[in-house]
Amino acid sequence: MTRPRLPRVGAREKVTGAAKYGADHAPDGVAYAMPVVATVGKGRITDLDVRAATAVPGVLLVLSHLDDLGITPAGYIMAGGYAFQSLQPMLDDRVAYRGQPVALVVADTLVAATEAAGLVRVTYDTEPFAVEVGAAGTETVLQEEALPLPFLADVVVGDAEAAYAASPVRVDQSYRSGPQHQVPMELIGGVVEWQGDTVVVHEGTQSVGALRGGLAGQLGIDRERVEVISPYVGGAFGQKNSLQPHLGPLAVAARRIGRPVKLVLPRAHTFHAASFRPVARHRIRLGADRAGRLLAAIHEVDQQASRQDLLPATYTEITSRLYAIPDFRGRQRHVRTDTQTPGYMRAPFEHSAAFALESAIDELCHVIGRDPVALRLDNDAATDPVTGKPFSSRHLGECLRLGAELFGWADRTPEPGSMRDEDGALIGWGVAVGAYPSLTVPTQARLRAYADGRLVAEVGGHEMGQGITTALTCALTEDLGIVPEAVTVVVGDTRAVPHHLTAGAWGTNSTLRAAHEALRELRAALGLAPEGPVDLAAAVTASGRDPVEVEVVTQGPGQPPEMIDRMRAGLVALAGPDYPGYVSFSFVAHFAEVRIEPVVHRVRVPRVVSVADCGRVASPVTAEAQVRGSVVWGIGAALREHSEVDPRYGGFLNTDLAEYVIPVNADIGRIDVAFVDRPDHVLNPMGAKSLGEVALVGMAAAVANAVHHATGRRVRHLPIMIEDVM
């Protein structure tokens, strides 16, 4: 069924400047904050001199570990807490990494706060540190021993070592990616103010629940006395998925001076104030017969970690399932370094894992002389290779076939370096595929229907720019047959309903499930048929109630009831979903063309074709935007983005958009997007899977494979630089 292309909700507000982000809140009497950050890689603070800072006119307060802040750490989000890391700065004299906040200056103006922050003098007793994965002083731990949870155990199917050793054709290579930073357009920051005994936070976040629960715990107050308001996030990509270390001290400052306090972190600070995509080193071993049928795969990963926390890694969840590999073994390890805790960044593990595996698959194709699309189709899986269960739906083969047709893959000549443009530019065509699990989290939804025909939907989700409000509006208007103008969707507001963390992997799937159930309840409450268009105003009037309100809470199959309690507390629901009798993933196929200029050897990507299997496309306009945005991300990851570290001093070096290079309009050519668009009603009644994360998976590998086709040079690290192809 062709669905109407509803324009993006909030688009006009965003392009006209009417949309209000957290830091746009401007209460009367607002003061301004600016952090002071550590300039050493590790050590202890031996002296902190604020005399020059407090002498700056307009300075109201300087907070540091020398003050009793009266707050406690909020705990690591992946270990039962609320924050991106377990370490809360400014509680003692310890410096764990360069860029860690050590003080907070508050002043009447931003100029005064910034000047004073530069005048705080800190003396340190330094200690040895390591910021590179291969450096001396790091510590390596095995994940299944350090994090002994069933869903984090190494994936083992059959006897991969024996099958690999017996394989007629073998590939054994290592690949590397990261570190990278999310660099969303909207900076980290917001406004904190006390209204009586209630603290109100305006901040762009993917988890108003985590900010509410975490801040309440830090301050020792009830959650009901914390309000978090975040109608727009301004981009997040994992950076804003939890409580960050500025919020507790900001609330303390606002209470002490009796005024609202605003903080907008400078771009350079954001590279250390939140998580980042860690370094990942992969060793891939593939065994196959001479026709290219995969017989074995061994995938070993070393992932960068901080000293204080371990980010649970799931790289092998997709590499064990992309193909029908009968014998597979994964191993995931963590390498502790002296940085802030790495974390989630769009397709956090899958992007890097697919780069490694899909590069190795391309190497196998080259060794045996098989077409890369044909070999992938020959190794497509009918059932899940790990559990033997069926997929809820799997149309990866269709993604490949449709993508090849749209791209014109049949015109590709297989020999590397065999395709050239008239100007002498080398042309390469590459392909890669990706997958991402279909996840569902507990979600609460409340609908209120009014006698004037309006419908207000309060749903536990966040508008990060992915179009969740548009998808919900599409679902509500399509179900009831009402006009979009009659619908108001409220997300990102603890005054409405409790919220679980929103990520691209589950945001639309989970909120649409809750909205679907709430619509069933609303129809029942109004005495309406289960389906068909509705005269909402007449139905509400006939009920004798205005408004008519319904509320539901949904969760994924197999999730224990206590996960709903965790959602209401602002915690991550770590258990489930456990789908009965099947597994569920979204899939994508990317086709990329690169052109390498003959003189300067600059790599360009003039066109890309991406085809996704995400179940039913809930909102065509925003779904296409999600895929195009992911393609841009993939081009950036393949050719531009890399966070540079300095092993002498610690921290990240290229901490602005001048030196942390991301793609601009001139870097992006034509992007054609298509969808299989087959509903997956096994997964849920709406038939929707996920799209926001899977759309990135494999894109960097497609570019890397195209570079090899153009040049004959196999680059096994990201990003690919000019010197790699000269």
Secondary structure as the mmCIF struct_conf table of DSSP 4:
data_model
#
loop_
_struct_conf.conf_type_id
_struct_conf.id
_struct_conf.beg_label_comp_id
_struct_conf.beg_label_asym_id
_struct_conf.beg_label_seq_id
_struct_conf.end_label_comp_id
_struct_conf.end_label_asym_id
_struct_conf.end_label_seq_id
HELX_LH_PP_P HELX_LH_PP_P1 THR A 2 PRO A 4
HELX_LH_PP_P HELX_LH_PP_P2 LEU A 6 ARG A 8
TURN_TY1_P TURN_TY1_P1 VAL A 9 GLY A 10
HELX_RH_AL_P HELX_RH_AL_P1 ALA A 11 THR A 16
TURN_TY1_P TURN_TY1_P2 GLY A 17 GLY A 17
HELX_RH_3T_P HELX_RH_3T_P1 GLY A 22 ASP A 24
TURN_TY1_P TURN_TY1_P3 ASP A 28 GLY A 29
STRN STRN1 ALA A 31 VAL A 37
BEND BEND1 VAL A 40 LYS A 42
STRN STRN2 GLY A 43 ASP A 49
HELX_RH_AL_P HELX_RH_AL_P2 ARG A 51 THR A 54
TURN_TY1_P TURN_TY1_P4 ALA A 55 ALA A 55
BEND BEND2 VAL A 56 VAL A 56
TURN_TY1_P TURN_TY1_P5 PRO A 57 GLY A 58
STRN STRN3 VAL A 59 SER A 64
TURN_TY1_P TURN_TY1_P6 HIS A 65 LEU A 66
BEND BEND3 ASP A 67 ASP A 67
STRN STRN4 TYR A 76 TYR A 76
HELX_RH_3T_P HELX_RH_3T_P2 ILE A 77 ALA A 79
TURN_TY1_P TURN_TY1_P7 GLY A 80 GLY A 80
BEND BEND4 GLY A 81 TYR A 82
STRN STRN5 ALA A 83 ALA A 83
BEND BEND5 PHE A 84 SER A 86
TURN_TY1_P TURN_TY1_P8 PRO A 89 MET A 90
BEND BEND6 LEU A 91 ASP A 93
STRN STRN6 ARG A 94 VAL A 95
BEND BEND7 TYR A 97 TYR A 97
TURN_TY1_P TURN_TY1_P9 ARG A 98 GLY A 99
STRN STRN7 PRO A 101 ALA A 107
BEND BEND8 ASP A 108 THR A 109
HELX_RH_AL_P HELX_RH_AL_P3 LEU A 110 ALA A 117
TURN_TY1_P TURN_TY1_P10 GLY A 118 LEU A 119
STRN STRN8 ARG A 121 THR A 126
BEND BEND9 GLU A 132 GLU A 132
TURN_TY1_P TURN_TY1_P11 VAL A 133 GLY A 134
BEND BEND10 ALA A 135 ALA A 135
TURN_TY1_P TURN_TY1_P12 ALA A 136 GLY A 137
STRN STRN9 GLU A 139 LEU A 142
HELX_RH_AL_P HELX_RH_AL_P4 GLN A 143 ALA A 146
BEND BEND11 LEU A 147 LEU A 147
HELX_RH_3T_P HELX_RH_3T_P3 PRO A 150 LEU A 152
BEND BEND12 ALA A 153 ALA A 153
HELX_LH_PP_P HELX_LH_PP_P3 ASP A 154 VAL A 155
STRN STRN10 VAL A 156 VAL A 157
BEND BEND13 GLY A 158 GLY A 158
HELX_RH_AL_P HELX_RH_AL_P5 ALA A 160 ALA A 165
TURN_TY1_P TURN_TY1_P13 ALA A 166 ALA A 166
BEND BEND14 PRO A 168 PRO A 168
STRN STRN11 VAL A 169 SER A 177
STRN STRN12 GLN A 180 GLN A 180
BEND BEND15 MET A 185 GLU A 186
HELX_LH_PP_P HELX_LH_PP_P4 LEU A 187 LEU A 187
BEND BEND16 ILE A 188 ILE A 188
STRN STRN13 GLY A 189 GLN A 195
TURN_TY1_P TURN_TY1_P14 GLY A 196 ASP A 197
STRN STRN14 THR A 198 GLU A 203
BEND BEND17 GLN A 206 GLN A 206
HELX_RH_AL_P HELX_RH_AL_P6 VAL A 208 LEU A 219
TURN_TY1_P TURN_TY1_P15 GLY A 220 GLY A 220
HELX_RH_3T_P HELX_RH_3T_P4 ARG A 223 ARG A 225
STRN STRN15 VAL A 226 ILE A 229
BEND BEND18 PRO A 231 PRO A 231
TURN_TY1_P TURN_TY1_P16 PHE A 237 LYS A 240
BEND BEND19 ASN A 241 SER A 242
STRN STRN16 LEU A 243 LEU A 243
TURN_TY1_P TURN_TY1_P17 PRO A 245 HIS A 246
HELX_RH_AL_P HELX_RH_AL_P7 LEU A 247 ILE A 257
TURN_TY1_P TURN_TY1_P18 GLY A 258 GLY A 258
BEND BEND20 ARG A 259 ARG A 259
STRN STRN17 VAL A 261 VAL A 264
HELX_RH_AL_P HELX_RH_AL_P8 ARG A 267 ALA A 273
BEND BEND21 ALA A 274 ALA A 274
STRN STRN18 ARG A 277 ARG A 277
HELX_LH_PP_P HELX_LH_PP_P5 PRO A 278 VAL A 279
STRN STRN19 ALA A 280 ALA A 288
TURN_TY1_P TURN_TY1_P19 ARG A 290 ALA A 291
STRN STRN20 LEU A 294 SER A 306
BEND BEND22 ARG A 307 GLN A 308
TURN_TY1_P TURN_TY1_P20 TYR A 315 TYR A 315
HELX_RH_AL_P HELX_RH_AL_P9 THR A 316 THR A 319
TURN_TY1_P TURN_TY1_P21 SER A 320 ARG A 321
BEND BEND23 LEU A 322 TYR A 323
BEND BEND24 PRO A 326 PRO A 326
STRN STRN21 ASP A 327 THR A 337
BEND BEND25 ASP A 338 GLN A 340
HELX_LH_PP_P HELX_LH_PP_P6 THR A 341 PRO A 342
BEND BEND26 ARG A 346 ALA A 347
TURN_TY1_P TURN_TY1_P22 PRO A 348 PHE A 349
HELX_RH_AL_P HELX_RH_AL_P10 GLU A 350 ILE A 368
TURN_TY1_P TURN_TY1_P23 GLY A 369 GLY A 369
HELX_RH_AL_P HELX_RH_AL_P11 PRO A 372 ASP A 378
TURN_TY1_P TURN_TY1_P24 ASN A 379 ASN A 379
BEND BEND27 ALA A 382 ALA A 382
STRN STRN22 THR A 383 THR A 383
TURN_TY1_P TURN_TY1_P25 PRO A 385 THR A 387
HELX_LH_PP_P HELX_LH_PP_P7 LYS A 389 LYS A 389
STRN STRN23 PRO A 390 PHE A 391
BEND BEND28 SER A 392 SER A 392
HELX_RH_AL_P HELX_RH_AL_P12 LEU A 396 PHE A 407
TURN_TY1_P TURN_TY1_P26 GLY A 408 GLY A 408
HELX_RH_3T_P HELX_RH_3T_P5 TRP A 409 ASP A 411
BEND BEND29 GLU A 415 GLU A 415
TURN_TY1_P TURN_TY1_P27 PRO A 416 GLY A 417
STRN STRN24 ARG A 420 ARG A 420
TURN_TY1_P TURN_TY1_P28 GLU A 422 ASP A 423
BEND BEND30 GLY A 424 GLY A 424
STRN STRN25 LEU A 426 PRO A 437
STRN STRN26 THR A 443 ALA A 449
TURN_TY1_P TURN_TY1_P29 ALA A 451 ASP A 452
BEND BEND31 GLY A 453 GLY A 453
STRN STRN27 LEU A 455 VAL A 459
BEND BEND32 GLY A 460 GLY A 460
BEND BEND33 MET A 464 GLN A 466
HELX_RH_AL_P HELX_RH_AL_P13 ILE A 468 LEU A 480
TURN_TY1_P TURN_TY1_P30 GLY A 481 GLY A 481
HELX_RH_3T_P HELX_RH_3T_P6 PRO A 484 ALA A 486
STRN STRN28 VAL A 487 VAL A 490
BEND BEND34 GLY A 492 GLY A 492
STRN STRN29 ASP A 493 ASP A 493
TURN_TY1_P TURN_TY1_P31 THR A 494 ALA A 496
BEND BEND35 VAL A 497 VAL A 497
TURN_TY1_P TURN_TY1_P32 GLY A 504 TRP A 506
HELX_RH_AL_P HELX_RH_AL_P14 GLY A 507 ALA A 525
TURN_TY1_P TURN_TY1_P33 LEU A 526 GLY A 527
BEND BEND36 PRO A 530 GLY A 532
HELX_RH_AL_P HELX_RH_AL_P15 LEU A 536 SER A 543
TURN_TY1_P TURN_TY1_P34 GLY A 544 GLY A 544
BEND BEND37 ASP A 546 PRO A 547
STRN STRN30 VAL A 548 THR A 554
TURN_TY1_P TURN_TY1_P35 PRO A 557 GLY A 558
TURN_TY1_P TURN_TY1_P36 PRO A 561 PRO A 561
HELX_RH_AL_P HELX_RH_AL_P16 GLU A 562 ALA A 569
TURN_TY1_P TURN_TY1_P37 GLY A 570 GLY A 570
BEND BEND38 ALA A 575 ALA A 575
TURN_TY1_P TURN_TY1_P38 PRO A 580 GLY A 581
STRN STRN31 VAL A 583 VAL A 583
STRN STRN32 PHE A 585 ILE A 596
TURN_TY1_P TURN_TY1_P39 PRO A 598 VAL A 600
STRN STRN33 VAL A 603 ASP A 613
STRN STRN34 GLY A 615 GLY A 615
BEND BEND39 ARG A 616 ARG A 616
BEND BEND40 ALA A 618 ALA A 618
HELX_RH_AL_P HELX_RH_AL_P17 PRO A 620 LEU A 639
TURN_TY1_P TURN_TY1_P40 ARG A 640 ARG A 640
STRN STRN35 VAL A 645 VAL A 645
TURN_TY1_P TURN_TY1_P41 PRO A 647 TYR A 649
BEND BEND41 GLY A 651 GLY A 651
STRN STRN36 PHE A 652 PHE A 652
BEND BEND42 LEU A 653 LEU A 653
BEND BEND43 ASP A 656 ASP A 656
TURN_TY1_P TURN_TY1_P42 LEU A 657 GLU A 659
BEND BEND44 TYR A 660 TYR A 660
HELX_RH_3T_P HELX_RH_3T_P7 ASN A 665 ASP A 667
STRN STRN37 ILE A 668 PHE A 675
TURN_TY1_P TURN_TY1_P43 HIS A 681 LEU A 683
TURN_TY1_P TURN_TY1_P44 PRO A 685 MET A 686
STRN STRN38 ALA A 688 ALA A 688
TURN_TY1_P TURN_TY1_P45 GLY A 692 GLY A 698
HELX_RH_AL_P HELX_RH_AL_P18 MET A 699 THR A 711
BEND BEND45 GLY A 712 GLY A 712
STRN STRN39 HIS A 717 HIS A 717
BEND BEND46 LEU A 718 PRO A 719
HELX_LH_PP_P HELX_LH_PP_P8 ILE A 720 MET A 721
HELX_RH_AL_P HELX_RH_AL_P19 ILE A 722 VAL A 725
#
